[in-house]
Amino acid sequence: MKKLLKLVLFFWIFLSLFNTPSIFAAGVLDHFEVILSEEAAQVWGSLDITIRAVDKVGEVITDYSGDILVFSESDSEAEFPNELSENSYSFTAADEGEVKFENAVSFKNQWTQDIYVYDLNDENILWVTEVEITAKEIEKNVDIQILSPENGVTIGSNSTTISGSSKKNHQIKITLNDTQEFTTTTNSEGVFEKEIENLQDGENTFIAEIFNSDDKVIGTSPSISLKVNSTAPEFKSIKVTPKGEIEAETEIQIEVYSNAGLSDVKVVVNDILTSLTEWQGGVYAGKTNAPNEAGKYGVDVILKDEFGHETKKSDVETLFVTEKIELNSAGDTETEVIVTEEIEEATPKNITELDLDITGIKLTELKTKSILTWDELKEAESYNIYKKIADNKVQLIENTASARFELEITGDEIRYDYFAIKAVGRTASGELIQWDLSEMTKVKTWPEMYILLSALALLLAASGMFLFRRRT
């Protein structure tokens, strides 16, 4: 038994002397190890720093979570990373007793410089390391470039971000219009950025300069020109033709005067938008139709430029719309007349030389109405509008002088009907000719539509306006 006890004691003493880490965990904090990436460096050079919390035998204490104080006693101007900007750091469990800061420490003065690390809870626990700092080689003609914005571009705001590249960890000065200066620094990848505000409308110029540790310019970028257009489009005037009182559904010409080169110009009349086209610098023109009901209507203008600036002006002009003059009625009658005709074969083209083909049919559906339009024909005196009532039969419902037909949408039930158009023209001999039906167009209507269409047909029939093509 005595021999066995002596043997155990011998092994315990042996292991204690040789400090076997695999059997014994690290002890209490004894000091810090401070390791710099270089033993010597130049002024303003950046050094990596590693700090370890260790016990007496140099084992890292992986569960250390204390606070440390880091500073240089020999160089009060020494710079430390953001994590040590207040010369302190708190270890976390994720650090496992060891933390490394890259491109962290730089000295401004040449000499043998030191770095101290203290435990904030016990000033007797510390470490100091030294590094030789020598005079820095003078840098000249360092490359520096402004990468954004590009030279010669135009922006729509009075602010922008200037970004560029140069040598890492150096001071950068950006000069705007030779009057304003902005400072920043390149990061560890040599990139710099700076938000610039209060740019002047028109042309602005920038240059960027890089400085060494002695505040000497060691590189200058090419000059960058940037144009600013921050103002919204200006509404100048509007011209509406015809002026004064306008009969309902009359075609009107609108011209708007504003800045040249706008991306979008629209007028709004009775909730209907019409796009205008720039036909000469700053003059935008287009056609629309007066509303189909009598009344007073304001004209609104919407102006947009390529930078997204928008100007809206309400009631820049007023339309006074009178009721449309209808054809005289042939008198009251108790007999309901519904005029229909069979859909026939296409008219031979040798009957007339008139151009009466209906093209460009377009349907616009609004909340309260459906609007059917088509290409206006110079040789057409009017247009007959037909509604399909059977597979091979249509009913004449209206004759209109303009290339436009509107259907009001009312009632609770939504219904769709099919409509077609015939152009009416006059030959050189004075004969009235109706051309072929256009293609059928599906239009949103309502349940009561049939009664109204019948009434319209009655009026048209009584007025003698139904002209039928002569059969050959």
Buried (B, 14 or more C-beta within 10 A) or exposed (E): EEEEEEEEEEEEEEEEEEEEEEEEEBEEBBBBBBEBBEEEBBBBBBBBBBBBBBBEEEBBBEEBEBEBBBBBEBBEEBBBBEEBEEEBBEBEEEBBBBBEBEBBBBBBBBBEBBBBBBBEEEEEBBBBBBBEBEEBEEBEEBEBEBBEBEEEEEBBEBEBEBBBBBBBBBBBBBBBEEEBEBEBBBEEEBEBBBEBEEBEEEEBEBBBBBBBBEEEEBBBBEEBEBBBBBEBBEBEEBEBEEEEEBEBBBBBEBBBEBBEEBEBBBBBBBEBEBEBEBEEEBBBBBEBBBBBBBEEBEBBBBBBBEBEBEBEBEEBBEBEBBEBEEEEEEEEEEEEEBBEBEBEEEBEEEBBEBEBEBEEBEEEEEEEBBBBBBEBBEBBBBBBBBBBBEEEEBBBBBBBBEBBBBBBBEEEEEBEBBBBBBBBBBEEEEEBBBBBBBEBBEBBBBEEBBEBBBEBBBBBBBBEBBBEBEEE
